[in-house]
Amino acid sequence: MAVTPITDREFGTDGGPPTPSYRAAIVGTGFMGRVHARAVQVAGGRVVGVVGSSAERASSALADLGGERAFADLDEMLAADGDDDVDVVHVCTPNHLHEPVVLAALAAGKHVVCEKPLATSASAAEAMTAAAAEAGRVAAVPFVYRFHPMVREARERVRAGEVGTIFVAHGSYLQDWLLHPTDDNWRVDPQLGGPTRAFGDIGSHWCDLLEFVSGEHITRLSAQTSTVNKLRGAETLRSVTTEDVVVVQFTTASGAIGSVVVSQVSAGRKNRLLLEVSGSRGSLSFDQENPEQLWWGGRERSSQLVRDPETLSTPAARYARVPAGHPQGYQDCFDAFVADTQAAIDGEVPDGLPTFDDGLRAARLAEAVVRSAREGHWVEVES
Ligand code: SOE
């Protein structure tokens, strides 16, 4: 099957890197800032500038992020011109700062890439989505698990009818980096991270992937949450209210039902996102800790599909960034996401680029999860 890997476009026909047309600023100097900076560079772009929580933090992160200039603050970066002018602002700050940074960047005429959760409330996510539409800028949210070729393959197979009518979906997203009471991070603080932590941080990825792959939309849900470590702190323990674990049961628009377990305290599970959908013809199962494979289940015969050129449909093969047999993973997903963001800025319409509309969708699901857990009953998800 003839395929055009995304790398052909990225690296030009002569094999050399393209002229950088993607001039980015990274706002936020933590782990995610590094992942974004690297993806910008792989896409042939420039990390023109870095903005941190202080001028000193921006300066000390500059080399690590491969940036050219440490800006004193956001205003200085947004006002820069000439060689320091920026096209796209990547927002990798704690969640409560997403809204003001995004609104300022859009007002300055920039395209934006904003980490998830897009905002700490659905109303803020709505305002950001409306502002992006009004500004006519590209506004993307890195729901990056969409960029695994085997996820695209699952989506194509659902679209081709290989699963039939979907009636059940289940899975989990499990991590262990917050297992101990001494494990700490800004995300556990609701003022900085928002009212839901495990769901907002990683449950949002799972729901996005479910809806992306299956085309089903969650319309009703019931959630229970548990804060396992009610006291937390690297040095001094303090009281924590955000959830470590959340279990969600849901119904989709077409009447399928399902459930997901989301946990940041599951020992041994580093980043285990498992999604399985079943329908009248078959099942598909994807595990992001084993992302080069996709399980296909049939009543008569099941098989483990691997990322071979003959297996992949054209839309999935577009995201194969390295030859089969050479595993690709998390950073590759980010690289592909930024390459598609660049394509969108250049006027293309990449299939499945996650935008602020998807961020808003996740914010509405998060709000429903918080409400259901607090009030102890099923709630409708705003569409
Ligand atoms: C931490 O839980 C984290 O870095 C998330 O914030 C990311 O979205 C996820 O992709 C990996 O884990």
Residues whose N, C-alpha, C, O or C-beta is under 5 A from the ligand:
A	BS01	SOE	D201
